[in-house]
Amino acid sequence: MPADKNKKKNAKDSQLIIRINGKERNRFVKLCDEQDTSAAREIRRFIREYLEKYD
């Protein structure tokens, strides 16, 4: 049961729309692919670390 509650608590239920230069986006996505991760995962990681540091 606790795993289910934790899963719901961390559900991805919102979007953050940003505007970024196309070349930078493509470079970022390519680098993420090369490191076997996704751009979304890395942005979520950045946000969590930022919140932890400054919140």
PyMOL Python script that loads the backbone (N, CA, C, O; Angstrom):
from pymol import cmd

cmd.read_pdbstr("""\
ATOM      1  N   MET A   1       0.800  -1.211   0.000  1.00  0.00           N
ATOM      2  CA  MET A   1       0.000   0.000   0.000  1.00  0.00           C
ATOM      3  C   MET A   1       0.846   1.281   0.000  1.00  0.00           C
ATOM      4  O   MET A   1       0.573   2.173  -0.804  1.00  0.00           O
ATOM      5  N   PRO A   2       1.855   1.412   0.860  1.00  0.00           N
ATOM      6  CA  PRO A   2       2.617   2.657   0.874  1.00  0.00           C
ATOM      7  C   PRO A   2       3.210   3.011  -0.493  1.00  0.00           C
ATOM      8  O   PRO A   2       3.316   4.190  -0.830  1.00  0.00           O
ATOM      9  N   ALA A   3       3.591   2.022  -1.267  1.00  0.00           N
ATOM     10  CA  ALA A   3       4.150   2.301  -2.592  1.00  0.00           C
ATOM     11  C   ALA A   3       3.109   2.959  -3.489  1.00  0.00           C
ATOM     12  O   ALA A   3       3.438   3.865  -4.254  1.00  0.00           O
ATOM     13  N   ASP A   4       1.848   2.511  -3.403  1.00  0.00           N
ATOM     14  CA  ASP A   4       0.774   3.109  -4.200  1.00  0.00           C
ATOM     15  C   ASP A   4       0.539   4.564  -3.811  1.00  0.00           C
ATOM     16  O   ASP A   4       0.375   5.427  -4.673  1.00  0.00           O
ATOM     17  N   LYS A   5       0.525   4.826  -2.515  1.00  0.00           N
ATOM     18  CA  LYS A   5       0.312   6.192  -2.048  1.00  0.00           C
ATOM     19  C   LYS A   5       1.466   7.094  -2.498  1.00  0.00           C
ATOM     20  O   LYS A   5       1.248   8.233  -2.911  1.00  0.00           O
ATOM     21  N   ASN A   6       2.677   6.581  -2.416  1.00  0.00           N
ATOM     22  CA  ASN A   6       3.849   7.346  -2.835  1.00  0.00           C
ATOM     23  C   ASN A   6       3.811   7.606  -4.335  1.00  0.00           C
ATOM     24  O   ASN A   6       4.193   8.685  -4.788  1.00  0.00           O
ATOM     25  N   LYS A   7       3.358   6.633  -5.099  1.00  0.00           N
ATOM     26  CA  LYS A   7       3.261   6.773  -6.555  1.00  0.00           C
ATOM     27  C   LYS A   7       2.271   7.877  -6.917  1.00  0.00           C
ATOM     28  O   LYS A   7       2.551   8.703  -7.786  1.00  0.00           O
ATOM     29  N   LYS A   8       1.123   7.892  -6.257  1.00  0.00           N
ATOM     30  CA  LYS A   8       0.121   8.922  -6.521  1.00  0.00           C
ATOM     31  C   LYS A   8       0.634  10.294  -6.108  1.00  0.00           C
ATOM     32  O   LYS A   8       0.375  11.287  -6.787  1.00  0.00           O
ATOM     33  N   LYS A   9       1.354  10.349  -5.005  1.00  0.00           N
ATOM     34  CA  LYS A   9       1.892  11.610  -4.505  1.00  0.00           C
ATOM     35  C   LYS A   9       2.859  12.234  -5.512  1.00  0.00           C
ATOM     36  O   LYS A   9       2.900  13.455  -5.656  1.00  0.00           O
ATOM     37  N   ASN A  10       3.631  11.405  -6.204  1.00  0.00           N
ATOM     38  CA  ASN A  10       4.634  11.877  -7.154  1.00  0.00           C
ATOM     39  C   ASN A  10       4.164  11.803  -8.601  1.00  0.00           C
ATOM     40  O   ASN A  10       4.983  11.844  -9.519  1.00  0.00           O
ATOM     41  N   ALA A  11       2.865  11.694  -8.813  1.00  0.00           N
ATOM     42  CA  ALA A  11       2.341  11.581 -10.172  1.00  0.00           C
ATOM     43  C   ALA A  11       2.694  12.823 -10.987  1.00  0.00           C
ATOM     44  O   ALA A  11       2.675  13.946 -10.482  1.00  0.00           O
ATOM     45  N   LYS A  12       3.012  12.596 -12.242  1.00  0.00           N
ATOM     46  CA  LYS A  12       3.319  13.697 -13.158  1.00  0.00           C
ATOM     47  C   LYS A  12       1.999  14.189 -13.743  1.00  0.00           C
ATOM     48  O   LYS A  12       1.513  13.657 -14.741  1.00  0.00           O
ATOM     49  N   ASP A  13       1.425  15.211 -13.108  1.00  0.00           N
ATOM     50  CA  ASP A  13       0.098  15.664 -13.506  1.00  0.00           C
ATOM     51  C   ASP A  13       0.077  17.109 -13.992  1.00  0.00           C
ATOM     52  O   ASP A  13      -0.998  17.684 -14.160  1.00  0.00           O
ATOM     53  N   SER A  14       1.240  17.700 -14.220  1.00  0.00           N
ATOM     54  CA  SER A  14       1.303  19.084 -14.689  1.00  0.00           C
ATOM     55  C   SER A  14       2.377  19.222 -15.752  1.00  0.00           C
ATOM     56  O   SER A  14       3.290  18.403 -15.862  1.00  0.00           O
ATOM     57  N   GLN A  15       2.237  20.286 -16.531  1.00  0.00           N
ATOM     58  CA  GLN A  15       3.233  20.574 -17.558  1.00  0.00           C
ATOM     59  C   GLN A  15       3.805  21.954 -17.322  1.00  0.00           C
ATOM     60  O   GLN A  15       3.138  22.839 -16.786  1.00  0.00           O
ATOM     61  N   LEU A  16       5.055  22.124 -17.730  1.00  0.00           N
ATOM     62  CA  LEU A  16       5.713  23.421 -17.708  1.00  0.00           C
ATOM     63  C   LEU A  16       6.165  23.690 -19.138  1.00  0.00           C
ATOM     64  O   LEU A  16       7.047  23.005 -19.655  1.00  0.00           O
ATOM     65  N   ILE A  17       5.566  24.677 -19.766  1.00  0.00           N
ATOM     66  CA  ILE A  17       5.883  25.000 -21.155  1.00  0.00           C
ATOM     67  C   ILE A  17       6.964  26.085 -21.154  1.00  0.00           C
ATOM     68  O   ILE A  17       6.803  27.126 -20.516  1.00  0.00           O
ATOM     69  N   ILE A  18       8.051  25.841 -21.863  1.00  0.00           N
ATOM     70  CA  ILE A  18       9.112  26.837 -21.971  1.00  0.00           C
ATOM     71  C   ILE A  18       9.444  27.062 -23.438  1.00  0.00           C
ATOM     72  O   ILE A  18       9.219  26.193 -24.280  1.00  0.00           O
ATOM     73  N   ARG A  19       9.973  28.222 -23.725  1.00  0.00           N
ATOM     74  CA  ARG A  19      10.444  28.530 -25.077  1.00  0.00           C
ATOM     75  C   ARG A  19      11.965  28.477 -25.018  1.00  0.00           C
ATOM     76  O   ARG A  19      12.581  29.064 -24.128  1.00  0.00           O
ATOM     77  N   ILE A  20      12.561  27.776 -25.964  1.00  0.00           N
ATOM     78  CA  ILE A  20      14.010  27.623 -25.993  1.00  0.00           C
ATOM     79  C   ILE A  20      14.468  27.654 -27.442  1.00  0.00           C
ATOM     80  O   ILE A  20      13.737  27.249 -28.346  1.00  0.00           O
ATOM     81  N   ASN A  21      15.668  28.132 -27.649  1.00  0.00           N
ATOM     82  CA  ASN A  21      16.274  28.150 -28.971  1.00  0.00           C
ATOM     83  C   ASN A  21      16.327  26.726 -29.520  1.00  0.00           C
ATOM     84  O   ASN A  21      16.735  25.802 -28.817  1.00  0.00           O
ATOM     85  N   GLY A  22      15.920  26.552 -30.765  1.00  0.00           N
ATOM     86  CA  GLY A  22      15.863  25.221 -31.377  1.00  0.00           C
ATOM     87  C   GLY A  22      17.194  24.502 -31.406  1.00  0.00           C
ATOM     88  O   GLY A  22      17.254  23.294 -31.180  1.00  0.00           O
ATOM     89  N   LYS A  23      18.254  25.226 -31.681  1.00  0.00           N
ATOM     90  CA  LYS A  23      19.583  24.594 -31.724  1.00  0.00           C
ATOM     91  C   LYS A  23      19.992  24.102 -30.342  1.00  0.00           C
ATOM     92  O   LYS A  23      20.535  23.006 -30.205  1.00  0.00           O
ATOM     93  N   GLU A  24      19.732  24.909 -29.321  1.00  0.00           N
ATOM     94  CA  GLU A  24      20.060  24.484 -27.956  1.00  0.00           C
ATOM     95  C   GLU A  24      19.235  23.273 -27.561  1.00  0.00           C
ATOM     96  O   GLU A  24      19.748  22.335 -26.952  1.00  0.00           O
ATOM     97  N   ARG A  25      17.958  23.295 -27.909  1.00  0.00           N
ATOM     98  CA  ARG A  25      17.090  22.154 -27.602  1.00  0.00           C
ATOM     99  C   ARG A  25      17.615  20.882 -28.249  1.00  0.00           C
ATOM    100  O   ARG A  25      17.714  19.841 -27.600  1.00  0.00           O
ATOM    101  N   ASN A  26      17.948  20.971 -29.521  1.00  0.00           N
ATOM    102  CA  ASN A  26      18.442  19.797 -30.238  1.00  0.00           C
ATOM    103  C   ASN A  26      19.746  19.280 -29.647  1.00  0.00           C
ATOM    104  O   ASN A  26      19.933  18.071 -29.516  1.00  0.00           O
ATOM    105  N   ARG A  27      20.646  20.187 -29.289  1.00  0.00           N
ATOM    106  CA  ARG A  27      21.912  19.775 -28.659  1.00  0.00           C
ATOM    107  C   ARG A  27      21.645  19.085 -27.329  1.00  0.00           C
ATOM    108  O   ARG A  27      22.246  18.054 -27.025  1.00  0.00           O
ATOM    109  N   PHE A  28      20.735  19.659 -26.531  1.00  0.00           N
ATOM    110  CA  PHE A  28      20.404  19.096 -25.223  1.00  0.00           C
ATOM    111  C   PHE A  28      19.803  17.701 -25.357  1.00  0.00           C
ATOM    112  O   PHE A  28      20.208  16.774 -24.655  1.00  0.00           O
ATOM    113  N   VAL A  29      18.841  17.557 -26.257  1.00  0.00           N
ATOM    114  CA  VAL A  29      18.202  16.262 -26.469  1.00  0.00           C
ATOM    115  C   VAL A  29      19.226  15.233 -26.946  1.00  0.00           C
ATOM    116  O   VAL A  29      19.217  14.089 -26.492  1.00  0.00           O
ATOM    117  N   LYS A  30      20.102  15.636 -27.856  1.00  0.00           N
ATOM    118  CA  LYS A  30      21.134  14.726 -28.371  1.00  0.00           C
ATOM    119  C   LYS A  30      22.073  14.279 -27.255  1.00  0.00           C
ATOM    120  O   LYS A  30      22.392  13.095 -27.145  1.00  0.00           O
ATOM    121  N   LEU A  31      22.515  15.225 -26.428  1.00  0.00           N
ATOM    122  CA  LEU A  31      23.393  14.862 -25.315  1.00  0.00           C
ATOM    123  C   LEU A  31      22.700  13.938 -24.327  1.00  0.00           C
ATOM    124  O   LEU A  31      23.310  12.996 -23.822  1.00  0.00           O
ATOM    125  N   CYS A  32      21.438  14.199 -24.050  1.00  0.00           N
ATOM    126  CA  CYS A  32      20.687  13.313 -23.160  1.00  0.00           C
ATOM    127  C   CYS A  32      20.600  11.906 -23.748  1.00  0.00           C
ATOM    128  O   CYS A  32      20.795  10.920 -23.037  1.00  0.00           O
ATOM    129  N   ASP A  33      20.311  11.814 -25.040  1.00  0.00           N
ATOM    130  CA  ASP A  33      20.245  10.505 -25.703  1.00  0.00           C
ATOM    131  C   ASP A  33      21.583   9.782 -25.591  1.00  0.00           C
ATOM    132  O   ASP A  33      21.624   8.583 -25.315  1.00  0.00           O
ATOM    133  N   GLU A  34      22.663  10.501 -25.802  1.00  0.00           N
ATOM    134  CA  GLU A  34      23.998   9.896 -25.725  1.00  0.00           C
ATOM    135  C   GLU A  34      24.307   9.383 -24.330  1.00  0.00           C
ATOM    136  O   GLU A  34      25.088   8.445 -24.169  1.00  0.00           O
ATOM    137  N   GLN A  35      23.698   9.994 -23.318  1.00  0.00           N
ATOM    138  CA  GLN A  35      23.921   9.584 -21.935  1.00  0.00           C
ATOM    139  C   GLN A  35      22.821   8.648 -21.439  1.00  0.00           C
ATOM    140  O   GLN A  35      22.711   8.379 -20.243  1.00  0.00           O
ATOM    141  N   ASP A  36      22.010   8.157 -22.375  1.00  0.00           N
ATOM    142  CA  ASP A  36      20.940   7.197 -22.075  1.00  0.00           C
ATOM    143  C   ASP A  36      19.953   7.736 -21.035  1.00  0.00           C
ATOM    144  O   ASP A  36      19.586   7.044 -20.086  1.00  0.00           O
ATOM    145  N   THR A  37      19.539   8.973 -21.235  1.00  0.00           N
ATOM    146  CA  THR A  37      18.524   9.590 -20.390  1.00  0.00           C
ATOM    147  C   THR A  37      17.609  10.407 -21.289  1.00  0.00           C
ATOM    148  O   THR A  37      17.831  10.476 -22.498  1.00  0.00           O
ATOM    149  N   SER A  38      16.601  11.018 -20.724  1.00  0.00           N
ATOM    150  CA  SER A  38      15.707  11.851 -21.529  1.00  0.00           C
ATOM    151  C   SER A  38      15.814  13.303 -21.079  1.00  0.00           C
ATOM    152  O   SER A  38      16.191  13.588 -19.942  1.00  0.00           O
ATOM    153  N   ALA A  39      15.484  14.199 -21.968  1.00  0.00           N
ATOM    154  CA  ALA A  39      15.506  15.621 -21.643  1.00  0.00           C
ATOM    155  C   ALA A  39      14.539  15.906 -20.495  1.00  0.00           C
ATOM    156  O   ALA A  39      14.877  16.646 -19.570  1.00  0.00           O
ATOM    157  N   ALA A  40      13.359  15.333 -20.548  1.00  0.00           N
ATOM    158  CA  ALA A  40      12.364  15.554 -19.495  1.00  0.00           C
ATOM    159  C   ALA A  40      12.886  15.083 -18.141  1.00  0.00           C
ATOM    160  O   ALA A  40      12.713  15.772 -17.136  1.00  0.00           O
ATOM    161  N   ARG A  41      13.518  13.925 -18.110  1.00  0.00           N
ATOM    162  CA  ARG A  41      14.056  13.392 -16.857  1.00  0.00           C
ATOM    163  C   ARG A  41      15.110  14.345 -16.279  1.00  0.00           C
ATOM    164  O   ARG A  41      15.134  14.591 -15.073  1.00  0.00           O
ATOM    165  N   GLU A  42      15.965  14.869 -17.133  1.00  0.00           N
ATOM    166  CA  GLU A  42      17.028  15.762 -16.658  1.00  0.00           C
ATOM    167  C   GLU A  42      16.467  17.100 -16.193  1.00  0.00           C
ATOM    168  O   GLU A  42      16.972  17.678 -15.231  1.00  0.00           O
ATOM    169  N   ILE A  43      15.444  17.594 -16.852  1.00  0.00           N
ATOM    170  CA  ILE A  43      14.826  18.849 -16.406  1.00  0.00           C
ATOM    171  C   ILE A  43      14.114  18.646 -15.077  1.00  0.00           C
ATOM    172  O   ILE A  43      14.193  19.497 -14.191  1.00  0.00           O
ATOM    173  N   ARG A  44      13.412  17.508 -14.933  1.00  0.00           N
ATOM    174  CA  ARG A  44      12.777  17.209 -13.641  1.00  0.00           C
ATOM    175  C   ARG A  44      13.819  17.099 -12.540  1.00  0.00           C
ATOM    176  O   ARG A  44      13.601  17.587 -11.430  1.00  0.00           O
ATOM    177  N   ARG A  45      14.956  16.460 -12.835  1.00  0.00           N
ATOM    178  CA  ARG A  45      16.043  16.331 -11.853  1.00  0.00           C
ATOM    179  C   ARG A  45      16.567  17.715 -11.465  1.00  0.00           C
ATOM    180  O   ARG A  45      16.789  17.990 -10.286  1.00  0.00           O
ATOM    181  N   PHE A  46      16.764  18.586 -12.462  1.00  0.00           N
ATOM    182  CA  PHE A  46      17.218  19.938 -12.188  1.00  0.00           C
ATOM    183  C   PHE A  46      16.239  20.661 -11.265  1.00  0.00           C
ATOM    184  O   PHE A  46      16.655  21.306 -10.302  1.00  0.00           O
ATOM    185  N   ILE A  47      14.957  20.557 -11.550  1.00  0.00           N
ATOM    186  CA  ILE A  47      13.949  21.237 -10.744  1.00  0.00           C
ATOM    187  C   ILE A  47      13.974  20.717  -9.306  1.00  0.00           C
ATOM    188  O   ILE A  47      13.943  21.511  -8.366  1.00  0.00           O
ATOM    189  N   ARG A  48      14.031  19.394  -9.122  1.00  0.00           N
ATOM    190  CA  ARG A  48      14.077  18.829  -7.764  1.00  0.00           C
ATOM    191  C   ARG A  48      15.298  19.317  -7.007  1.00  0.00           C
ATOM    192  O   ARG A  48      15.192  19.700  -5.842  1.00  0.00           O
ATOM    193  N   GLU A  49      16.471  19.307  -7.662  1.00  0.00           N
ATOM    194  CA  GLU A  49      17.702  19.761  -7.010  1.00  0.00           C
ATOM    195  C   GLU A  49      17.642  21.257  -6.685  1.00  0.00           C
ATOM    196  O   GLU A  49      18.111  21.682  -5.629  1.00  0.00           O
ATOM    197  N   TYR A  50      17.076  22.041  -7.576  1.00  0.00           N
ATOM    198  CA  TYR A  50      16.944  23.473  -7.360  1.00  0.00           C
ATOM    199  C   TYR A  50      16.037  23.743  -6.157  1.00  0.00           C
ATOM    200  O   TYR A  50      16.359  24.563  -5.297  1.00  0.00           O
ATOM    201  N   LEU A  51      14.905  23.047  -6.107  1.00  0.00           N
ATOM    202  CA  LEU A  51      13.989  23.209  -4.980  1.00  0.00           C
ATOM    203  C   LEU A  51      14.648  22.811  -3.664  1.00  0.00           C
ATOM    204  O   LEU A  51      14.483  23.484  -2.646  1.00  0.00           O
ATOM    205  N   GLU A  52      15.387  21.724  -3.694  1.00  0.00           N
ATOM    206  CA  GLU A  52      16.066  21.261  -2.488  1.00  0.00           C
ATOM    207  C   GLU A  52      17.097  22.288  -2.012  1.00  0.00           C
ATOM    208  O   GLU A  52      17.265  22.504  -0.812  1.00  0.00           O
ATOM    209  N   LYS A  53      17.765  22.899  -2.948  1.00  0.00           N
ATOM    210  CA  LYS A  53      18.823  23.855  -2.607  1.00  0.00           C
ATOM    211  C   LYS A  53      18.252  25.181  -2.105  1.00  0.00           C
ATOM    212  O   LYS A  53      18.783  25.757  -1.155  1.00  0.00           O
ATOM    213  N   TYR A  54      17.179  25.673  -2.727  1.00  0.00           N
ATOM    214  CA  TYR A  54      16.707  27.021  -2.443  1.00  0.00           C
ATOM    215  C   TYR A  54      15.377  27.106  -1.699  1.00  0.00           C
ATOM    216  O   TYR A  54      14.978  28.187  -1.264  1.00  0.00           O
ATOM    217  N   ASP A  55      14.700  25.994  -1.553  1.00  0.00           N
ATOM    218  CA  ASP A  55      13.377  26.029  -0.932  1.00  0.00           C
ATOM    219  C   ASP A  55      13.478  26.099   0.585  1.00  0.00           C
ATOM    220  O   ASP A  55      12.456  26.135   1.271  1.00  0.00           O
TER     221      ASP A  55
END
""", "prot")
cmd.dss("prot")
cmd.show_as("cartoon", "prot")
cmd.util.cbc("prot")
cmd.orient("prot")
